[in-house]
């Protein structure tokens, strides 16, 4: 088959593959999210040499070259022509695309939000990821009152956006982003009660809130609309522990159990790799301020989490970027992503 014939046949191959995606013979699609390439996006922002993509369209092409079916990323343009170009590319190569959205905080931001939703639908997205906050609970909230105000705002935000999502038929996947505990987020989903609002299940984030990662996935799986798939390494420290994304299969998570839980809950999920190549995160759970917004958690969870941390030392040194030349960091990120996507292709996509 020559190159032209192969490209022409790609949609047919994709369609044939989708026919196999049924319970019992399910083979999930695999993507890669923005933050899995955050060092590369940083290089793009800083206009450094050696970048391999610069926008959503070239990021999709790069992801396909790495071995993913598609990407989860912001459209990064307000131009409908760009949205249509991305959709045509994804449909032509049999790929997949999930968007990202910034949530409105007030009525005055609703118009811009709806325009962004409309553009994502134009680009072919059926699901978009969002977060309530870009920070970490134990770093940005210092009192219970601050957290309760944030929680009330989160609930009101979902009330604001639900009619727009329903009108444009776009599903919104809220990430468990080190803000709400798994049960708090599940309660919010049950209270919202909309088929257009669910959860992006990050398989490692809730470790930072002293939660068993497998129990957190099981709590959130009924609401799953997308996934950030990762393996994690933990290492004890004087002030708590350090948390790192590591190449799949080298960390402390039971990945087959996690995949089985999520696929059973929603066979249509796209598993988006989030292999963040960075320095280990500091989880200061042995400091007083860490527990400001959930004081009961110290007695209920601290000892159990530290026992788990001590029982699961890193199998190999976690990634670090400090002190490395930028070119080496980019190379390490690409190597990590390629290895993880290879694991996913064998274990998830088949």
HELIX and SHEET records of a PDB file:
HELIX    1   1 UNK A    3  UNK A   19  1                                  17    
HELIX    2   2 UNK A   34  UNK A   37  5                                   4    
HELIX    3   3 UNK A   38  UNK A   45  1                                   8    
HELIX    4   4 UNK A   56  UNK A   66  1                                  11    
HELIX    5   5 UNK A   80  UNK A   92  1                                  13    
HELIX    6   6 UNK A  107  UNK A  109  5                                   3    
HELIX    7   7 UNK A  110  UNK A  122  1                                  13    
HELIX    8   8 UNK A  137  UNK A  140  1                                   4    
HELIX    9   9 UNK A  144  UNK A  168  1                                  25    
HELIX   10  10 UNK A  182  UNK A  192  1                                  11    
HELIX   11  11 UNK A  205  UNK A  209  5                                   5    
HELIX   12  12 UNK A  213  UNK A  220  1                                   8    
HELIX   13  13 UNK A  221  UNK A  223  5                                   3    
HELIX   14  14 UNK A  255  UNK A  265  1                                  11    
HELIX   15  15 UNK A  288  UNK A  291  5                                   4    
HELIX   16  16 UNK A  296  UNK A  297  1                                   2    
HELIX   17  17 UNK A  298  UNK A  302  3                                   5    
HELIX   18  18 UNK A  303  UNK A  311  1                                   9    
HELIX   19  19 UNK A  326  UNK A  344  1                                  19    
HELIX   20  20 UNK A  345  UNK A  349  3                                   5    
SHEET    1   A 9 UNK A  29  UNK A  33  0                                        
SHEET    2   A 9 UNK A  70  UNK A  72  1                                        
SHEET    3   A 9 UNK A  96  UNK A 100  1                                        
SHEET    4   A 9 UNK A 127  UNK A 130  1                                        
SHEET    5   A 9 UNK A 171  UNK A 175  1                                        
SHEET    6   A 9 UNK A 197  UNK A 202  1                                        
SHEET    7   A 9 UNK A 224  UNK A 229  1                                        
SHEET    8   A 9 UNK A 270  UNK A 273  1                                        
SHEET    9   A 9 UNK A  29  UNK A  33  1                                        
SHEET    1   B 3 UNK A 231  UNK A 237  0                                        
SHEET    2   B 3 UNK A 240  UNK A 246 -1                                        
SHEET    3   B 3 UNK A 281  UNK A 283 -1                                        
END                                                                             
